[in-house]
């Protein structure tokens, strides 16, 4: 077979196969190639660059011995798919379920996750969003320290394990979104530097060096990341990508990397005959992110909407520290439910400046909203989740909103297990400093930072879901509430209508209740610790979190901390 690698500054590149180093030949554009007879699927190999190494292949498809070991030849065509009838899923109208493979089950593998798919089918979600699966140092990690971006973590089951998971999801009628990280690479096991100018030479974000997207030799660096995206969508049959922290992509070119990626993915969708989604995590509150390319936008299918999360969290938890301070009043929740964002050019007290632009005209399905996600739980020192009563109210608002809702694993039954930050760095310095680094990252967020050591295995073990909780009546009742909400959302077109200009919200001046109009449907929420009467003719109550919801002379009476969806007369 022929081995190829990009190393534009090298004077000698050798491929090491079966213990023998063979010189490679330079070609155009900084590419080197060399043929090794007898090598093929399953062969271990590595590269030596100007006498240094051996290093794994930057485009390694498999790292069976981890990030510090050799690469292994992997041929995609050897996997047998059974999803030939899968036509994909459009993000519009969908419900997403985010999970971390290592903590979704006790075993922490793709195979074990497949066994839990019936639970997701009964919940009636449309997509699973899988946190990053690229190889990481050690045996446990959130995934954002990934290197060898073309490979799949062997701890989870390697490339065949991921394909089997995607195949099973498709057979179950569920699409798969994969979380990918293109703004930085992990601090350990990153061997891209010897091969070429993959990085810009300055700190791009808190997490690491900026990727070289617009400097000399950046054409091939951009192809590295775009080719990686195409691999997931084409060779692994993934239905969409969630792009981590795109605001940390440093790109001054006339055509931004995201726009170039959008063009490539649109072309690929035409080729494979199914919709492909790109979801950006962006802190910019800039509607250009989700506007089509032909309208001057970056062409993302959707973006995460933190403003919705913040407003929902404040309403159901009462917290107002750090970045929550601007969202503490129900008027903030009313604005995000009707405008998509709170900061649309308004002053952000957390940032100390004005922030964002108006999302007027942007349909709600282009904004992925949540009550909880890996960041909003895991970035708390104790990794603590919302209690059941808060989830009940928050889920009711989220799943009747104009946005694309996303749940975080275990949320649907009110999991008591935390989701903590954990890692398993090999280098002593990184292991010992991880906790301090993490605390420094969240300085000014308003937390008293008393977090368990992220390098301890117990921190990881504690974060695994406890599926036996479903035997408890309170957890089972909440799961039924989530199922009923999703079923109602899918049954009533008013609840999935993405037109934000058709959403109307009434707020109690005393901050006790909220009334959201979705067409002729009224979503009523009582946040207070006492029953309240909303000025609303009750008509038909379609779904209620608690009984009794009663009609009284001057309106609809709701119990304390409850909600109801009704169609007034």
KEMIFI-932199 format. One record per residue (C-alpha): x, y, z. Coordinates in steps of 0.25 Angstrom, whole numbers, plus 5000, padded with zeros to 4 digits. Example, Ala and Ser with C-alpha at 12.3 -4.5 7.8 and 13.67 -1.06 7.14 Angstrom:
! residues 2
<site c1="5049" c2="4982" c3="5031"/>
<site c1="5055" c2="4996" c3="5029"/>
This chain:
! residues 569
<site c1="5000" c2="5000" c3="5000"/>
<site c1="5004" c2="5015" c3="4998"/>
<site c1="5006" c2="5023" c3="5011"/>
<site c1="5004" c2="5038" c3="5010"/>
<site c1="5007" c2="5049" c3="5019"/>
<site c1="5008" c2="5065" c3="5019"/>
<site c1="5021" c2="5070" c3="5024"/>
<site c1="5025" c2="5083" c3="5016"/>
<site c1="5037" c2="5087" c3="5024"/>
<site c1="5044" c2="5073" c3="5025"/>
<site c1="5056" c2="5069" c3="5018"/>
<site c1="5054" c2="5054" c3="5020"/>
<site c1="5042" c2="5046" c3="5024"/>
<site c1="5042" c2="5031" c3="5027"/>
<site c1="5031" c2="5022" c3="5029"/>
<site c1="5033" c2="5011" c3="5040"/>
<site c1="5026" c2="4998" c3="5037"/>
<site c1="5029" c2="4985" c3="5044"/>
<site c1="5041" c2="4990" c3="5050"/>
<site c1="5047" c2="4995" c3="5037"/>
<site c1="5049" c2="5010" c3="5033"/>
<site c1="5047" c2="5013" c3="5018"/>
<site c1="5050" c2="5026" c3="5012"/>
<site c1="5038" c2="5033" c3="5006"/>
<site c1="5038" c2="5042" c3="4993"/>
<site c1="5035" c2="5057" c3="4993"/>
<site c1="5024" c2="5062" c3="4984"/>
<site c1="5015" c2="5074" c3="4981"/>
<site c1="5010" c2="5083" c3="4992"/>
<site c1="5019" c2="5077" c3="5003"/>
<site c1="5013" c2="5063" c3="5002"/>
<site c1="5022" c2="5051" c3="5004"/>
<site c1="5018" c2="5037" c3="4999"/>
<site c1="5024" c2="5023" c3="5000"/>
<site c1="5020" c2="5009" c3="4996"/>
<site c1="5021" c2="4997" c3="5005"/>
<site c1="5018" c2="4984" c3="5000"/>
<site c1="5010" c2="4975" c3="5009"/>
<site c1="5005" c2="4986" c3="5017"/>
<site c1="4990" c2="4987" c3="5019"/>
<site c1="4978" c2="4987" c3="5028"/>
<site c1="4983" c2="4984" c3="5042"/>
<site c1="4998" c2="4988" c3="5039"/>
<site c1="5004" c2="4997" c3="5050"/>
<site c1="5012" c2="5009" c3="5045"/>
<site c1="5018" c2="5022" c3="5049"/>
<site c1="5026" c2="5033" c3="5043"/>
<site c1="5040" c2="5038" c3="5046"/>
<site c1="5042" c2="5053" c3="5042"/>
<site c1="5057" c2="5058" c3="5040"/>
<site c1="5061" c2="5047" c3="5049"/>
<site c1="5051" c2="5050" c3="5060"/>
<site c1="5040" c2="5041" c3="5064"/>
<site c1="5034" c2="5031" c3="5062"/>
<site c1="5021" c2="5039" c3="5062"/>
<site c1="5007" c2="5035" c3="5059"/>
<site c1="5000" c2="5039" c3="5046"/>
<site c1="4993" c2="5052" c3="5047"/>
<site c1="4982" c2="5046" c3="5039"/>
<site c1="4983" c2="5033" c3="5047"/>
<site c1="4970" c2="5025" c3="5046"/>
<site c1="4973" c2="5016" c3="5058"/>
<site c1="4982" c2="5017" c3="5070"/>
<site c1="4980" c2="5003" c3="5077"/>
<site c1="4991" c2="5006" c3="5087"/>
<site c1="4986" c2="5020" c3="5090"/>
<site c1="4991" c2="5034" c3="5087"/>
<site c1="5006" c2="5031" c3="5089"/>
<site c1="5006" c2="5018" c3="5081"/>
<site c1="5007" c2="5015" c3="5066"/>
<site c1="4996" c2="5017" c3="5056"/>
<site c1="4989" c2="5005" c3="5050"/>
<site c1="4984" c2="5004" c3="5036"/>
<site c1="4969" c2="5004" c3="5036"/>
<site c1="4960" c2="5002" c3="5023"/>
<site c1="4946" c2="5008" c3="5024"/>
<site c1="4941" c2="4998" c3="5013"/>
<site c1="4943" c2="4986" c3="5022"/>
<site c1="4931" c2="4990" c3="5031"/>
<site c1="4917" c2="4984" c3="5027"/>
<site c1="4906" c2="4994" c3="5029"/>
<site c1="4891" c2="4991" c3="5031"/>
<site c1="4886" c2="5005" c3="5030"/>
<site c1="4883" c2="5005" c3="5015"/>
<site c1="4869" c2="5010" c3="5017"/>
<site c1="4873" c2="5021" c3="5025"/>
<site c1="4869" c2="5034" c3="5019"/>
<site c1="4874" c2="5043" c3="5030"/>
<site c1="4867" c2="5053" c3="5039"/>
<site c1="4865" c2="5068" c3="5037"/>
<site c1="4868" c2="5076" c3="5050"/>
<site c1="4855" c2="5084" c3="5048"/>
<site c1="4845" c2="5078" c3="5058"/>
<site c1="4855" c2="5070" c3="5065"/>
<site c1="4859" c2="5067" c3="5079"/>
<site c1="4874" c2="5064" c3="5083"/>
<site c1="4879" c2="5056" c3="5094"/>
<site c1="4894" c2="5059" c3="5098"/>
<site c1="4902" c2="5047" c3="5104"/>
<site c1="4916" c2="5044" c3="5108"/>
<site c1="4920" c2="5030" c3="5104"/>
<site c1="4929" c2="5027" c3="5116"/>
<site c1="4918" c2="5031" c3="5127"/>
<site c1="4905" c2="5028" c3="5119"/>
<site c1="4906" c2="5013" c3="5124"/>
<site c1="4915" c2="5006" c3="5135"/>
<site c1="4923" c2="4999" c3="5124"/>
<site c1="4925" c2="5012" c3="5117"/>
<site c1="4926" c2="5007" c3="5102"/>
<site c1="4918" c2="5008" c3="5089"/>
<site c1="4913" c2="4994" c3="5091"/>
<site c1="4907" c2="4997" c3="5104"/>
<site c1="4901" c2="5010" c3="5099"/>
<site c1="4894" c2="5001" c3="5088"/>
<site c1="4887" c2="4993" c3="5099"/>
<site c1="4881" c2="5006" c3="5104"/>
<site c1="4875" c2="5011" c3="5091"/>
<site c1="4861" c2="5005" c3="5094"/>
<site c1="4861" c2="5016" c3="5105"/>
<site c1="4863" c2="5027" c3="5095"/>
<site c1="4853" c2="5021" c3="5086"/>
<site c1="4842" c2="5021" c3="5096"/>
<site c1="4846" c2="5035" c3="5100"/>
<site c1="4844" c2="5039" c3="5086"/>
<site c1="4857" c2="5047" c3="5083"/>
<site c1="4861" c2="5049" c3="5069"/>
<site c1="4876" c2="5051" c3="5070"/>
<site c1="4887" c2="5046" c3="5080"/>
<site c1="4899" c2="5056" c3="5081"/>
<site c1="4911" c2="5049" c3="5085"/>
<site c1="4922" c2="5057" c3="5092"/>
<site c1="4936" c2="5056" c3="5085"/>
<site c1="4941" c2="5042" c3="5083"/>
<site c1="4955" c2="5045" c3="5078"/>
<site c1="4967" c2="5038" c3="5085"/>
<site c1="4971" c2="5045" c3="5098"/>
<site c1="4982" c2="5042" c3="5108"/>
<site c1="4979" c2="5032" c3="5119"/>
<site c1="4966" c2="5024" c3="5120"/>
<site c1="4956" c2="5035" c3="5123"/>
<site c1="4953" c2="5049" c3="5118"/>
<site c1="4942" c2="5058" c3="5114"/>
<site c1="4948" c2="5058" c3="5100"/>
<site c1="4952" c2="5072" c3="5098"/>
<site c1="4967" c2="5068" c3="5100"/>
<site c1="4966" c2="5060" c3="5088"/>
<site c1="4978" c2="5058" c3="5078"/>
<site c1="4979" c2="5048" c3="5066"/>
<site c1="4965" c2="5055" c3="5061"/>
<site c1="4963" c2="5044" c3="5050"/>
<site c1="4963" c2="5033" c3="5060"/>
<site c1="4953" c2="5028" c3="5070"/>
<site c1="4956" c2="5025" c3="5085"/>
<site c1="4959" c2="5011" c3="5087"/>
<site c1="4954" c2="5011" c3="5101"/>
<site c1="4940" c2="5013" c3="5095"/>
<site c1="4941" c2="5002" c3="5084"/>
<site c1="4950" c2="5009" c3="5073"/>
<site c1="4945" c2="5012" c3="5059"/>
<site c1="4937" c2="4999" c3="5058"/>
<site c1="4930" c2="5002" c3="5071"/>
<site c1="4926" c2="5016" c3="5067"/>
<site c1="4921" c2="5010" c3="5053"/>
<site c1="4913" c2="4999" c3="5060"/>
<site c1="4906" c2="5010" c3="5069"/>
<site c1="4903" c2="5019" c3="5058"/>
<site c1="4897" c2="5007" c3="5050"/>
<site c1="4889" c2="5003" c3="5062"/>
<site c1="4884" c2="5017" c3="5064"/>
<site c1="4879" c2="5018" c3="5050"/>
<site c1="4872" c2="5004" c3="5051"/>
<site c1="4865" c2="5010" c3="5063"/>
<site c1="4861" c2="5023" c3="5055"/>
<site c1="4871" c2="5032" c3="5062"/>
<site c1="4881" c2="5041" c3="5056"/>
<site c1="4895" c2="5043" c3="5061"/>
<site c1="4902" c2="5057" c3="5063"/>
<site c1="4916" c2="5056" c3="5067"/>
<site c1="4923" c2="5067" c3="5075"/>
<site c1="4937" c2="5071" c3="5069"/>
<site c1="4947" c2="5080" c3="5073"/>
<site c1="4955" c2="5089" c3="5063"/>
<site c1="4959" c2="5101" c3="5071"/>
<site c1="4970" c2="5094" c3="5079"/>
<site c1="4976" c2="5080" c3="5082"/>
<site c1="4979" c2="5074" c3="5095"/>
<site c1="4992" c2="5078" c3="5103"/>
<site c1="4997" c2="5063" c3="5103"/>
<site c1="5000" c2="5054" c3="5091"/>
<site c1="4999" c2="5065" c3="5081"/>
<site c1="5010" c2="5061" c3="5070"/>
<site c1="5005" c2="5071" c3="5059"/>
<site c1="5017" c2="5081" c3="5061"/>
<site c1="5028" c2="5073" c3="5055"/>
<site c1="5020" c2="5071" c3="5042"/>
<site c1="5016" c2="5085" c3="5039"/>
<site c1="5010" c2="5098" c3="5043"/>
<site c1="4997" c2="5093" c3="5048"/>
<site c1="4997" c2="5104" c3="5059"/>
<site c1="4999" c2="5119" c3="5058"/>
<site c1="5009" c2="5121" c3="5069"/>
<site c1="5000" c2="5129" c3="5079"/>
<site c1="4990" c2="5125" c3="5090"/>
<site c1="4977" c2="5124" c3="5083"/>
<site c1="4968" c2="5122" c3="5095"/>
<site c1="4969" c2="5117" c3="5109"/>
<site c1="4970" c2="5103" c3="5104"/>
<site c1="4982" c2="5104" c3="5095"/>
<site c1="4990" c2="5109" c3="5083"/>
<site c1="4982" c2="5115" c3="5072"/>
<site c1="4980" c2="5106" c3="5059"/>
<site c1="4987" c2="5112" c3="5047"/>
<site c1="4975" c2="5115" c3="5038"/>
<site c1="4980" c2="5128" c3="5031"/>
<site c1="4995" c2="5128" c3="5031"/>
<site c1="5005" c2="5122" c3="5022"/>
<site c1="5003" c2="5108" c3="5018"/>
<site c1="4989" c2="5109" c3="5024"/>
<site c1="4982" c2="5103" c3="5012"/>
<site c1="4986" c2="5089" c3="5016"/>
<site c1="4983" c2="5091" c3="5030"/>
<site c1="4969" c2="5095" c3="5027"/>
<site c1="4967" c2="5083" c3="5018"/>
<site c1="4972" c2="5075" c3="5030"/>
<site c1="4960" c2="5079" c3="5038"/>
<site c1="4950" c2="5079" c3="5026"/>
<site c1="4954" c2="5065" c3="5022"/>
<site c1="4952" c2="5061" c3="5036"/>
<site c1="4938" c2="5066" c3="5036"/>
<site c1="4935" c2="5059" c3="5023"/>
<site c1="4941" c2="5046" c3="5028"/>
<site c1="4931" c2="5046" c3="5040"/>
<site c1="4919" c2="5049" c3="5031"/>
<site c1="4923" c2="5040" c3="5019"/>
<site c1="4930" c2="5028" c3="5025"/>
<site c1="4924" c2="5027" c3="5039"/>
<site c1="4910" c2="5031" c3="5034"/>
<site c1="4909" c2="5042" c3="5044"/>
<site c1="4897" c2="5051" c3="5042"/>
<site c1="4902" c2="5064" c3="5047"/>
<site c1="4914" c2="5071" c3="5055"/>
<site c1="4914" c2="5080" c3="5067"/>
<site c1="4926" c2="5089" c3="5065"/>
<site c1="4932" c2="5093" c3="5079"/>
<site c1="4935" c2="5107" c3="5082"/>
<site c1="4935" c2="5113" c3="5068"/>
<site c1="4937" c2="5127" c3="5074"/>
<site c1="4952" c2="5122" c3="5077"/>
<site c1="4954" c2="5119" c3="5062"/>
<site c1="4964" c2="5130" c3="5058"/>
<site c1="4962" c2="5132" c3="5043"/>
<site c1="4963" c2="5146" c3="5036"/>
<site c1="4961" c2="5140" c3="5022"/>
<site c1="4951" c2="5146" c3="5013"/>
<site c1="4944" c2="5132" c3="5013"/>
<site c1="4943" c2="5127" c3="5028"/>
<site c1="4946" c2="5113" c3="5031"/>
<site c1="4932" c2="5110" c3="5035"/>
<site c1="4927" c2="5116" c3="5021"/>
<site c1="4936" c2="5107" c3="5014"/>
<site c1="4932" c2="5095" c3="5023"/>
<site c1="4917" c2="5098" c3="5020"/>
<site c1="4920" c2="5098" c3="5005"/>
<site c1="4927" c2="5084" c3="5006"/>
<site c1="4916" c2="5078" c3="5015"/>
<site c1="4905" c2="5083" c3="5005"/>
<site c1="4912" c2="5077" c3="4994"/>
<site c1="4914" c2="5064" c3="5002"/>
<site c1="4899" c2="5064" c3="5006"/>
<site c1="4895" c2="5064" c3="4991"/>
<site c1="4905" c2="5052" c3="4989"/>
<site c1="4900" c2="5043" c3="5000"/>
<site c1="4885" c2="5047" c3="4998"/>
<site c1="4882" c2="5051" c3="5013"/>
<site c1="4882" c2="5064" c3="5021"/>
<site c1="4895" c2="5067" c3="5028"/>
<site c1="4895" c2="5077" c3="5040"/>
<site c1="4905" c2="5086" c3="5045"/>
<site c1="4903" c2="5092" c3="5059"/>
<site c1="4912" c2="5103" c3="5064"/>
<site c1="4915" c2="5105" c3="5079"/>
<site c1="4917" c2="5120" c3="5078"/>
<site c1="4918" c2="5131" c3="5089"/>
<site c1="4916" c2="5142" c3="5080"/>
<site c1="4901" c2="5144" c3="5079"/>
<site c1="4903" c2="5147" c3="5064"/>
<site c1="4892" c2="5143" c3="5055"/>
<site c1="4901" c2="5142" c3="5043"/>
<site c1="4906" c2="5129" c3="5049"/>
<site c1="4893" c2="5122" c3="5044"/>
<site c1="4889" c2="5130" c3="5032"/>
<site c1="4891" c2="5123" c3="5019"/>
<site c1="4903" c2="5125" c3="5010"/>
<site c1="4895" c2="5132" c3="4999"/>
<site c1="4890" c2="5142" c3="5010"/>
<site c1="4904" c2="5146" c3="5014"/>
<site c1="4904" c2="5136" c3="5026"/>
<site c1="4913" c2="5125" c3="5030"/>
<site c1="4903" c2="5114" c3="5027"/>
<site c1="4902" c2="5107" c3="5040"/>
<site c1="4890" c2="5099" c3="5041"/>
<site c1="4888" c2="5103" c3="5056"/>
<site c1="4896" c2="5108" c3="5068"/>
<site c1="4895" c2="5106" c3="5083"/>
<site c1="4887" c2="5117" c3="5090"/>
<site c1="4893" c2="5119" c3="5104"/>
<site c1="4884" c2="5131" c3="5106"/>
<site c1="4872" c2="5122" c3="5107"/>
<site c1="4879" c2="5112" c3="5116"/>
<site c1="4883" c2="5124" c3="5126"/>
<site c1="4869" c2="5130" c3="5126"/>
<site c1="4862" c2="5116" c3="5129"/>
<site c1="4873" c2="5112" c3="5139"/>
<site c1="4870" c2="5125" c3="5147"/>
<site c1="4855" c2="5124" c3="5146"/>
<site c1="4855" c2="5110" c3="5152"/>
<site c1="4867" c2="5111" c3="5161"/>
<site c1="4867" c2="5125" c3="5167"/>
<site c1="4882" c2="5126" c3="5164"/>
<site c1="4888" c2="5140" c3="5159"/>
<site c1="4903" c2="5139" c3="5161"/>
<site c1="4913" c2="5141" c3="5150"/>
<site c1="4908" c2="5141" c3="5136"/>
<site c1="4894" c2="5138" c3="5141"/>
<site c1="4892" c2="5152" c3="5147"/>
<site c1="4886" c2="5158" c3="5135"/>
<site c1="4876" c2="5147" c3="5134"/>
<site c1="4870" c2="5147" c3="5148"/>
<site c1="4857" c2="5153" c3="5145"/>
<site c1="4845" c2="5146" c3="5138"/>
<site c1="4846" c2="5158" c3="5128"/>
<site c1="4859" c2="5152" c3="5123"/>
<site c1="4852" c2="5139" c3="5120"/>
<site c1="4841" c2="5145" c3="5113"/>
<site c1="4851" c2="5152" c3="5104"/>
<site c1="4859" c2="5140" c3="5100"/>
<site c1="4846" c2="5132" c3="5098"/>
<site c1="4841" c2="5143" c3="5088"/>
<site c1="4854" c2="5148" c3="5082"/>
<site c1="4864" c2="5136" c3="5083"/>
<site c1="4874" c2="5144" c3="5091"/>
<site c1="4875" c2="5153" c3="5103"/>
<site c1="4888" c2="5161" c3="5098"/>
<site c1="4885" c2="5166" c3="5084"/>
<site c1="4893" c2="5178" c3="5086"/>
<site c1="4890" c2="5181" c3="5100"/>
<site c1="4900" c2="5182" c3="5112"/>
<site c1="4905" c2="5169" c3="5118"/>
<site c1="4909" c2="5172" c3="5132"/>
<site c1="4918" c2="5159" c3="5132"/>
<site c1="4926" c2="5164" c3="5120"/>
<site c1="4926" c2="5178" c3="5124"/>
<site c1="4921" c2="5182" c3="5110"/>
<site c1="4910" c2="5182" c3="5100"/>
<site c1="4908" c2="5168" c3="5093"/>
<site c1="4901" c2="5162" c3="5082"/>
<site c1="4892" c2="5165" c3="5071"/>
<site c1="4877" c2="5163" c3="5068"/>
<site c1="4872" c2="5150" c3="5063"/>
<site c1="4860" c2="5156" c3="5057"/>
<site c1="4856" c2="5147" c3="5045"/>
<site c1="4864" c2="5135" c3="5050"/>
<site c1="4855" c2="5123" c3="5052"/>
<site c1="4855" c2="5117" c3="5065"/>
<site c1="4859" c2="5103" c3="5060"/>
<site c1="4873" c2="5109" c3="5057"/>
<site c1="4875" c2="5111" c3="5072"/>
<site c1="4878" c2="5099" c3="5080"/>
<site c1="4874" c2="5101" c3="5094"/>
<site c1="4875" c2="5093" c3="5107"/>
<site c1="4872" c2="5093" c3="5122"/>
<site c1="4885" c2="5085" c3="5124"/>
<site c1="4897" c2="5081" c3="5116"/>
<site c1="4911" c2="5075" c3="5119"/>
<site c1="4916" c2="5089" c3="5121"/>
<site c1="4906" c2="5095" c3="5130"/>
<site c1="4906" c2="5083" c3="5139"/>
<site c1="4921" c2="5080" c3="5138"/>
<site c1="4926" c2="5094" c3="5140"/>
<site c1="4920" c2="5095" c3="5153"/>
<site c1="4930" c2="5090" c3="5164"/>
<site c1="4921" c2="5079" c3="5169"/>
<site c1="4916" c2="5075" c3="5156"/>
<site c1="4902" c2="5076" c3="5162"/>
<site c1="4889" c2="5075" c3="5154"/>
<site c1="4876" c2="5082" c3="5156"/>
<site c1="4866" c2="5076" c3="5165"/>
<site c1="4853" c2="5069" c3="5160"/>
<site c1="4844" c2="5080" c3="5163"/>
<site c1="4853" c2="5090" c3="5155"/>
<site c1="4854" c2="5080" c3="5143"/>
<site c1="4839" c2="5078" c3="5143"/>
<site c1="4837" c2="5093" c3="5141"/>
<site c1="4849" c2="5096" c3="5132"/>
<site c1="4846" c2="5084" c3="5123"/>
<site c1="4832" c2="5088" c3="5121"/>
<site c1="4836" c2="5102" c3="5116"/>
<site c1="4848" c2="5096" c3="5107"/>
<site c1="4839" c2="5085" c3="5101"/>
<site c1="4828" c2="5095" c3="5097"/>
<site c1="4838" c2="5106" c3="5092"/>
<site c1="4841" c2="5110" c3="5077"/>
<site c1="4855" c2="5105" c3="5078"/>
<site c1="4862" c2="5092" c3="5076"/>
<site c1="4862" c2="5085" c3="5090"/>
<site c1="4873" c2="5077" c3="5095"/>
<site c1="4874" c2="5069" c3="5107"/>
<site c1="4886" c2="5064" c3="5115"/>
<site c1="4887" c2="5049" c3="5118"/>
<site c1="4879" c2="5045" c3="5131"/>
<site c1="4872" c2="5059" c3="5131"/>
<site c1="4859" c2="5052" c3="5127"/>
<site c1="4858" c2="5044" c3="5140"/>
<site c1="4865" c2="5054" c3="5149"/>
<site c1="4878" c2="5047" c3="5151"/>
<site c1="4885" c2="5049" c3="5164"/>
<site c1="4898" c2="5045" c3="5160"/>
<site c1="4907" c2="5058" c3="5157"/>
<site c1="4914" c2="5060" c3="5144"/>
<site c1="4928" c2="5065" c3="5148"/>
<site c1="4940" c2="5069" c3="5141"/>
<site c1="4950" c2="5058" c3="5139"/>
<site c1="4963" c2="5054" c3="5132"/>
<site c1="4974" c2="5044" c3="5132"/>
<site c1="4987" c2="5051" c3="5128"/>
<site c1="4999" c2="5043" c3="5127"/>
<site c1="5009" c2="5054" c3="5130"/>
<site c1="5011" c2="5056" c3="5145"/>
<site c1="5011" c2="5071" c3="5144"/>
<site c1="4998" c2="5071" c3="5136"/>
<site c1="4991" c2="5062" c3="5146"/>
<site c1="4995" c2="5070" c3="5158"/>
<site c1="4992" c2="5083" c3="5152"/>
<site c1="4978" c2="5080" c3="5145"/>
<site c1="4970" c2="5084" c3="5158"/>
<site c1="4977" c2="5097" c3="5159"/>
<site c1="4976" c2="5100" c3="5144"/>
<site c1="4961" c2="5097" c3="5145"/>
<site c1="4959" c2="5106" c3="5157"/>
<site c1="4966" c2="5117" c3="5150"/>
<site c1="4958" c2="5116" c3="5137"/>
<site c1="4945" c2="5119" c3="5145"/>
<site c1="4951" c2="5130" c3="5153"/>
<site c1="4940" c2="5141" c3="5154"/>
<site c1="4928" c2="5132" c3="5151"/>
<site c1="4923" c2="5133" c3="5165"/>
<site c1="4926" c2="5119" c3="5170"/>
<site c1="4933" c2="5115" c3="5183"/>
<site c1="4942" c2="5105" c3="5176"/>
<site c1="4942" c2="5092" c3="5184"/>
<site c1="4943" c2="5082" c3="5174"/>
<site c1="4948" c2="5067" c3="5174"/>
<site c1="4961" c2="5064" c3="5168"/>
<site c1="4959" c2="5063" c3="5153"/>
<site c1="4970" c2="5053" c3="5152"/>
<site c1="4965" c2="5043" c3="5162"/>
<site c1="4957" c2="5031" c3="5156"/>
<site c1="4946" c2="5032" c3="5166"/>
<site c1="4943" c2="5046" c3="5160"/>
<site c1="4940" c2="5039" c3="5147"/>
<site c1="4933" c2="5027" c3="5154"/>
<site c1="4923" c2="5036" c3="5161"/>
<site c1="4919" c2="5043" c3="5148"/>
<site c1="4914" c2="5030" c3="5142"/>
<site c1="4898" c2="5029" c3="5141"/>
<site c1="4891" c2="5020" c3="5151"/>
<site c1="4880" c2="5014" c3="5143"/>
<site c1="4874" c2="5007" c3="5155"/>
<site c1="4869" c2="5021" c3="5159"/>
<site c1="4858" c2="5018" c3="5149"/>
<site c1="4852" c2="5008" c3="5159"/>
<site c1="4849" c2="5020" c3="5168"/>
<site c1="4835" c2="5026" c3="5167"/>
<site c1="4839" c2="5040" c3="5167"/>
<site c1="4849" c2="5038" c3="5156"/>
<site c1="4840" c2="5029" c3="5148"/>
<site c1="4829" c2="5040" c3="5149"/>
<site c1="4838" c2="5050" c3="5143"/>
<site c1="4842" c2="5041" c3="5132"/>
<site c1="4827" c2="5040" c3="5128"/>
<site c1="4826" c2="5055" c3="5129"/>
<site c1="4837" c2="5057" c3="5119"/>
<site c1="4831" c2="5046" c3="5110"/>
<site c1="4818" c2="5053" c3="5110"/>
<site c1="4824" c2="5066" c3="5107"/>
<site c1="4832" c2="5061" c3="5095"/>
<site c1="4819" c2="5053" c3="5090"/>
<site c1="4811" c2="5066" c3="5091"/>
<site c1="4821" c2="5074" c3="5084"/>
<site c1="4821" c2="5064" c3="5073"/>
<site c1="4806" c2="5063" c3="5072"/>
<site c1="4802" c2="5078" c3="5073"/>
<site c1="4808" c2="5087" c3="5061"/>
<site c1="4807" c2="5100" c3="5070"/>
<site c1="4818" c2="5094" c3="5080"/>
<site c1="4829" c2="5092" c3="5069"/>
<site c1="4825" c2="5105" c3="5061"/>
<site c1="4839" c2="5112" c3="5060"/>
<site c1="4834" c2="5126" c3="5057"/>
<site c1="4838" c2="5134" c3="5069"/>
<site c1="4830" c2="5146" c3="5065"/>
<site c1="4817" c2="5137" c3="5067"/>
<site c1="4821" c2="5134" c3="5082"/>
<site c1="4815" c2="5143" c3="5092"/>
<site c1="4818" c2="5144" c3="5107"/>
<site c1="4811" c2="5150" c3="5119"/>
<site c1="4819" c2="5152" c3="5132"/>
<site c1="4814" c2="5153" c3="5146"/>
<site c1="4818" c2="5167" c3="5151"/>
<site c1="4822" c2="5160" c3="5164"/>
<site c1="4830" c2="5149" c3="5157"/>
<site c1="4821" c2="5137" c3="5161"/>
<site c1="4816" c2="5132" c3="5148"/>
<site c1="4818" c2="5132" c3="5133"/>
<site c1="4809" c2="5130" c3="5122"/>
<site c1="4814" c2="5127" c3="5108"/>
<site c1="4805" c2="5126" c3="5096"/>
<site c1="4808" c2="5116" c3="5085"/>
<site c1="4797" c2="5119" c3="5075"/>
<site c1="4784" c2="5116" c3="5082"/>
<site c1="4791" c2="5108" c3="5093"/>
<site c1="4795" c2="5114" c3="5106"/>
<site c1="4807" c2="5109" c3="5114"/>
<site c1="4805" c2="5113" c3="5128"/>
<site c1="4816" c2="5112" c3="5139"/>
<site c1="4815" c2="5115" c3="5154"/>
<site c1="4829" c2="5117" c3="5160"/>
<site c1="4825" c2="5121" c3="5174"/>
<site c1="4823" c2="5112" c3="5186"/>
<site c1="4808" c2="5115" c3="5187"/>
<site c1="4797" c2="5113" c3="5177"/>
<site c1="4793" c2="5124" c3="5168"/>
<site c1="4782" c2="5128" c3="5159"/>
<site c1="4785" c2="5132" c3="5145"/>
<site c1="4776" c2="5142" c3="5137"/>
<site c1="4772" c2="5131" c3="5127"/>
<site c1="4759" c2="5124" c3="5123"/>
<site c1="4763" c2="5109" c3="5125"/>
<site c1="4757" c2="5102" c3="5114"/>
<site c1="4763" c2="5088" c3="5112"/>
<site c1="4776" c2="5085" c3="5120"/>
<site c1="4784" c2="5076" c3="5111"/>
<site c1="4795" c2="5073" c3="5120"/>
<site c1="4799" c2="5077" c3="5135"/>
<site c1="4810" c2="5074" c3="5144"/>
<site c1="4802" c2="5074" c3="5156"/>
<site c1="4788" c2="5072" c3="5161"/>
<site c1="4779" c2="5079" c3="5163"/>
<site c1="4778" c2="5090" c3="5152"/>
<site c1="4765" c2="5096" c3="5154"/>
<site c1="4756" c2="5106" c3="5148"/>
<site c1="4752" c2="5117" c3="5157"/>
<site c1="4744" c2="5130" c3="5155"/>
<site c1="4755" c2="5139" c3="5151"/>
<site c1="4764" c2="5129" c3="5143"/>
<site c1="4772" c2="5116" c3="5144"/>
<site c1="4777" c2="5112" c3="5158"/>
<site c1="4791" c2="5105" c3="5158"/>
<site c1="4797" c2="5098" c3="5170"/>
<site c1="4811" c2="5102" c3="5175"/>
<site c1="4823" c2="5100" c3="5166"/>
<site c1="4815" c2="5094" c3="5155"/>
<site c1="4811" c2="5096" c3="5140"/>
<site c1="4800" c2="5093" c3="5130"/>
<site c1="4798" c2="5093" c3="5115"/>
<site c1="4783" c2="5096" c3="5112"/>
<site c1="4775" c2="5101" c3="5100"/>
<site c1="4766" c2="5112" c3="5106"/>
<site c1="4752" c2="5114" c3="5101"/>
